């Protein structure tokens, strides 16, 4: 599911958008901004795991759950990974206590 479908579905559930209709471009932009805000809030609150602050001193390749601070001109490029592995813990089981599942997020390209 992409962001356009997510925003359209949310607007339909809220009763703002009739069935079979598509949101206008400006409404999609507003919905996408709201969605980004929700993700930022979740990330800030640690919903996807604790963030690790990194201050690189040279060119750097980022990993998952890192907050990068570029404090020097020596850092010319920061490379984002194509996929980020996230370990999710779901419903408890009798044997291990938790079931572990992997989720890989692909970086959005324009």
N, C-alpha and C positions, 0 to 999 in steps of 0.2 A: 504494500500500500504506500502510495507517495503522499506528500504533504497536501497536494490539491484535493485528493480524495478524503484525507483526514479532515481538512477544514470544511469541505462540502458536507460530509457526514455529520460533523458537529453542528453546523448551521441547520441541517434538517432536524436533528434531535432537539434542538432548541426551539424549533418551530419558526425559524426565521426564513428558511428556504423551503419552497414547496417541492414535493416529490417530482423527480424528473427534470428539475431546473438546475442550472449551474450558477454559482455565485459570480458576480461581476469581478473584474480584475482588482478593483480597489478593495472590495470585500475580502477577496482571497489574500491580498497583501496584509490587511488588518488581522485576519485570522492567522496568517503565517507568523506575524509579529507576536501575537498572543501565544501561539504554540512555542515559539523560540523562548519567550519569557517564562513559560511553564517549565521547559527543559532546563533553562538556566537556574531557575529556583530549585528544581530537583537536584541538579548537580551541586549547587552551592550547599544544599542541606545534606549532601552525602548519600542520596538515594541510590547511586550507582557505585558506591564505594568511596573511600577516603581519597582526597586529592593530595598529590605530592607536589610541593613547590620545587621548581627547578630553575636555577640561574645559570645558563650555559656561558662558557667563556670562549667558545669557538662555535663554528657551524654545528648544528645539533639535529638529530632525528628524534622526534617526540614519540613517546609510548602512551599507552592508555592511562587515564586518570592522572595526567600531569598538567599542572598549571605552569606555563612557561613565562618567565620574566626576562625580557631582553634589556639588559642594563648597560651594554657596551657596544661600541661600533664594530668590535671584532666579530660579533655574531652577524654574519651577512645573511645566512639562510637558516630557517627552521623548517625541516621537512616533516610533513604529516604522514602517518602510515596509511596505507590503503585500507587495511582492516584492523580492527581493534577487538581482541578477545576479551569477553567479560564473563566471569563465572557467576551464574545465578543459582541461588539456593531456593528450592521450591518446597512442596509439601513434605512433611516429615514421614519417614518410613520406619518400620519396626527394627530393621537390622542396623542401619547406619545413623539414623536420626534425621538425615537430610538426603534428598536426591539432588545431585549436581548436574547442571546442564550448561552447555556452552552456547553463547550467542555471539555472533560476529557482526559488527556494524560496519558497513561500507561507507567511506567518506563520500559526501555528496559533491559532484563536480558540475560545473555550469557549462 
